[in-house]
Amino acid sequence: MARVWIEDRANHADYRKALGAWNEAKKAGSKRAAPGRWRVRWYGPDGKPKALTFPKLPQAEAEKRAVEERLDKGTYRDPKQGKILFSEVAEEWHGALRKPSERTRNDYRELLDLYVVPKWGAWQVSAIRWEDVSAWLTELGDQPGRRGKPLSAARIEKTHLVGSMVMKRAVMAGRIHLNPFAGHELTKADDDDDHVYLTHEQLADLADAAGEQRTLILVLGYCGIRWSEATALKAGRVQLDARRLRIVQAHTRVKGGMRLGPVKNHEKRSVPLLRSLVEVVRPLTVGRPADELLFTGADGTHLRYGTWRPEFDAAVKAAGLGGLGITPHKLRHTAASLAIASGADVKVVQTMLGHKSAAMTLDVYGHLFPDRLDEVADALDAGRASALATRGAGKPSEPRVQNAYCPPGGEPDGQ
């Protein structure tokens, strides 16, 4: 049993002095709490003495049992550690990020500054309760965001994730026992209506309407790479003979402009290039250094989204697709849908799109894969028929009846 005990301070000089001062202050109108008579004492895992005082004995006994249980189970946390402010833990967490890209770190920073720290920054981490976080998530859905519009379900989900990761650090550092951001039901973003799936004919019309950027539209619509990956694609990474595009970099928005960085999730990959597009892409590679960008703006530098988007929107309108809500990013949906319709399996689509897992691909595009239930049922029927035919081969046509048991001197059972 862990060493935890209760100490009665009634005869302690410091307690009697504090009690006298409290009585005098009370006569003068003070409403502060009386000094605690009962002190719970114990030694933490670090061997250092700890203590908490309580005004009533039942409170001290309850704390004694709780401390004993936490020490026995290895879930003990020093109460003083939980007094650190959320804002301090948030800075520790953000400063220690290693794996995320610079853009992701900037996104986290923005969410911290806009929504998370303004709410929780002045709170001690041990004071945050699950129900407090639940109420905050409801508030996020009701209040306007930075741009004056209600936050989307995806934005709320990501904001909650940032807060949860900060508190996870507090748990791992031994400052609190449980993460109050865990276990909350969040409204999932229903983005089915946001998906746009162009046909081959519609994609061709859009590409033709895009003029000099026709090739870019076709690459986005058939290869499924992200806009940031397409604008970072270099001539030396276009493998025309192998019909592959090597995706290893992406443009990342940082303070002061754009920067070439790793692809999302660090998922470097080779993307298939249609045979019919090889000759379309070839003119962009001829005579160009290997490290030169394939798709550039009119000034020869990297293609900027804000500059090109009006041209793209004009091409959408010219192609008669203005009512579909198509964007450059949503051409990934078209690439996925056309690949699935052609018979590509989930692993191929995952690789092409650069998803972290096949599960993610199925979450987004599972409804596009053909329903093969009848195909499976027919295959099972064929297997069943074959098995039953083999089972019945060489056996008598009439079922074999087992002789009834007949006891000595008696009639057969059941006769």
Rosetta blueprint (number, residue, H / E / L):
1 M L
2 A L
3 R L
4 V E
5 W E
6 I E
7 E E
8 D E
9 R L
10 A L
11 N L
12 H L
13 A H
14 D H
15 Y H
16 R H
17 K H
18 A H
19 L H
20 G H
21 A H
22 W H
23 N H
24 E H
25 A H
26 K H
27 K H
28 A L
29 G L
30 S L
31 K L
32 R L
33 A L
34 A L
35 P L
36 G L
37 R L
38 W E
39 R E
40 V E
41 R E
42 W E
43 Y E
44 G L
45 P L
46 D L
47 G L
48 K L
49 P E
50 K E
51 A E
52 L E
53 T E
54 F E
55 P L
56 K L
57 L H
58 P H
59 Q H
60 A H
61 E H
62 A H
63 E H
64 K H
65 R H
66 A H
67 V H
68 E H
69 E H
70 R H
71 L H
72 D H
73 K H
74 G L
75 T L
76 Y L
77 R L
78 D L
79 P H
80 K H
81 Q H
82 G H
83 K H
84 I L
85 L E
86 F H
87 S H
88 E H
89 V H
90 A H
91 E H
92 E H
93 W H
94 H H
95 G H
96 A L
97 L L
98 R L
99 K L
100 P L
101 S L
102 E H
103 R H
104 T H
105 R H
106 N H
107 D H
108 Y H
109 R H
110 E H
111 L H
112 L H
113 D H
114 L H
115 Y H
116 V H
117 V H
118 P H
119 K H
120 W H
121 G L
122 A L
123 W L
124 Q E
125 V H
126 S H
127 A H
128 I L
129 R L
130 W H
131 E H
132 D H
133 V H
134 S H
135 A H
136 W H
137 L H
138 T H
139 E H
140 L H
141 G H
142 D H
143 Q L
144 P E
145 G L
146 R L
147 R L
148 G L
149 K L
150 P E
151 L L
152 S L
153 A H
154 A H
155 R H
156 I H
157 E H
158 K H
159 T H
160 H H
161 L H
162 V H
163 G H
164 S H
165 M H
166 V H
167 M H
168 K H
169 R H
170 A H
171 V H
172 M H
173 A L
174 G L
175 R L
176 I L
177 H L
178 L L
179 N L
180 P L
181 F L
182 A L
183 G L
184 H L
185 E L
186 L L
187 T L
188 K L
189 A L
190 D L
191 D L
192 D H
193 D H
194 D H
195 H L
196 V L
197 Y L
198 L L
199 T L
200 H H
201 E H
202 Q H
203 L H
204 A H
205 D H
206 L H
207 A H
208 D H
209 A H
210 A L
211 G H
212 E H
213 Q H
214 R H
215 T H
216 L H
217 I H
218 L H
219 V H
220 L H
221 G H
222 Y H
223 C H
224 G L
225 I L
226 R L
227 W H
228 S H
229 E H
230 A H
231 T L
232 A L
233 L L
234 K E
235 A H
236 G H
237 R H
238 V E
239 Q E
240 L L
241 D L
242 A L
243 R L
244 R E
245 L E
246 R E
247 I E
248 V L
249 Q E
250 A E
251 H E
252 T E
253 R E
254 V E
255 K L
256 G L
257 G E
258 M E
259 R E
260 L E
261 G E
262 P E
263 V L
264 K H
265 N H
266 H H
267 E L
268 K L
269 R E
270 S E
271 V E
272 P E
273 L L
274 L L
275 R H
276 S H
277 L H
278 V H
279 E H
280 V H
281 V H
282 R H
283 P H
284 L H
285 T H
286 V L
287 G L
288 R L
289 P L
290 A L
291 D L
292 E L
293 L E
294 L L
295 F L
296 T E
297 G L
298 A L
299 D L
300 G L
301 T L
302 H E
303 L L
304 R L
305 Y H
306 G H
307 T H
308 W H
309 R H
310 P H
311 E H
312 F H
313 D H
314 A H
315 A H
316 V H
317 K H
318 A H
319 A L
320 G L
321 L L
322 G H
323 G H
324 L H
325 G L
326 I L
327 T L
328 P L
329 H L
330 K L
331 L H
332 R H
333 H H
334 T H
335 A H
336 A H
337 S H
338 L H
339 A H
340 I H
341 A H
342 S L
343 G L
344 A L
345 D L
346 V H
347 K H
348 V H
349 V H
350 Q H
351 T H
352 M H
353 L H
354 G L
355 H L
356 K L
357 S L
358 A H
359 A H
360 M H
361 T H
362 L H
363 D H
364 V H
365 Y H
366 G H
367 H H
368 L H
369 F L
370 P L
371 D L
372 R L
373 L H
374 D H
375 E H
376 V H
377 A H
378 D H
379 A H
380 L H
381 D H
382 A H
383 G H
384 R H
385 A H
386 S H
387 A H
388 L H
389 A H
390 T H
391 R H
392 G H
393 A L
394 G L
395 K L
396 P L
397 S L
398 E L
399 P L
400 R L
401 V L
402 Q L
403 N L
404 A L
405 Y L
406 C L
407 P L
408 P L
409 G L
410 G L
411 E L
412 P L
413 D L
414 G L
415 Q L
